[in-house]
Amino acid sequence: MTPKRSTRERFPEVIAAAVRVFARDGYRSAHMSDVAREAGLSEAALYRYVDGKEDLFVLSIRHALLLEPLPEEGDPAGAFPLKAPPLAEMIRQAREFVAEAIPFGSLAEALQVPETDDPAAELESIMRELFTLEEQTSVAADMIERSARELPELADLLNSGLRAPVLAALAGYLESRAKTGRLRTTPDTAATARLVLETLTWFARHRLSDPYGAAIPARLAQDTAIDALLHALVPPQYLTEQYQERP
């Protein structure tokens, strides 16, 4: 006989079910009964995990945005039912988290140096990290995008809180490298930054909502998007044999 699992052991499944429901239905249209059904629980049992729908929604976004891990055994802050901060507080925390974390990785390093000898490798590294970030935060983005139609504060978080810092850092990088001739000069740097990010976003996330796009394996999707953007932005003299003769 399979031993009964504890509330803590089942909580990741509850969060995963909530993410699916909120991403599909949006915050206003989703009901606790929908999440309970998705998780294989009774609605009454769901209230052993959280106090209400807003708590569940906020917790789901926080975990999906990687703002905090799921509570572990012995965590004094992880007593069930969990109480989440209000939505407005979660939005403030998300903005602060992004402001501190962006730019990151290769993009942050590139912004610290005036030029590079290998712009193709530098740009490729930046784009692969951005692609990975889009994959890792895809469920949170899907939830926010769906619910942003009903909650204007979430639309503002998505556009000015999450996307704008990435676009600003990326535009600053593209402009600095264009000035030294390491990347092509384009009609508008901000528009080019958006082209790069939206291309990576579609291939990392939005392709999965399209039957034909979903058939593209993740690695192939990443390689295809990055190869096209590299050839669009890096002058030919900086595209080494490695980039010119990819299969």
ZIGI-V979583 format. One line per field, one symbol per residue. ss: DSSP state (2 for helix, 1 for strand, 0 for the rest). psi: psi as a letter, one per 20 degrees, with the letter a starting at -180 (. if undefined). burial: # if it has 24 or more other ideal C-beta (glycine too) atoms within 12 Angstrom, else .. Layout:
ss = ???
psi = ???
burial = ???
//
This chain:
ss = 0000002222222222222222222222200222222220002222000100222222222222000000000002220001000022222222222222200022222220000000222222222222222222022222222222000222222222222222222222222222200000000022222222222222220222202222000222222222222222200222002222000
psi = ppqpqrghhighhgggggggghhgirggiqqhhgggghikrqhhhhiigrhagggggghggghhjkhqrqqrpiohjkpqqqoqrqghhggghggggghhhprrchggghiiqhrqimhghghggghhghggghghjghgggggggihhhnhhhghggghhggghgggggggggghhhhjjhqqprhogghgghggghghgghhghhijphhhhipqghhgghgghgghghhhpqhiiorhhhhkq.
burial = ......#...##.##########.###..#.#.###.##.#....#..##..#############.##.##........#.#.#..#..##.###.##..#######..##....#..##.##############.############..#.##..##..###.##############...###....#..##.###.#######.##.........#..##.####.##..##...##...#....
//
